[in-house]
Amino acid sequence: GNTQLIDFTQQVVDSNGPTAISEYVISDVNVYPNPVHDLLSIDIEKGILINAKLTIYNVSGHLIQSHNEIGNSPIVVSSLVNGVYFYSISSGQKISYGKFIKQ
């Protein structure tokens, strides 16, 4: 079907070596509360939040939720089954990965 999988072991590799990786990583990402019950808040470095896309995957790597413009509003996760989830936050060429627990 339309199952989308993501491999969280992939790493950004650049021809300029590891020192260039930082330009592809979103710094200062804060996802809270963790564990979360209903609303997941996201704080990101200034200027990126407006265009940032949030994608949530389950532990099997299946796409669960996708949000194109995060903005300043919390993400509703109350419908998620309790457990561990991975997320990616991307904006332009930059990306950040992490995980949270839904209780």
Secondary structure, DSSP 8 states (H G I E B T S, - for coil): ----B--TT-----TT-GGGGGGGB--S-EEESSSBSSEEEEE-STTTGGG-EEEEEETT-BEEEEES--TTS-EE-TTS-SEEEEEEEEETTEEEEEEEEE-
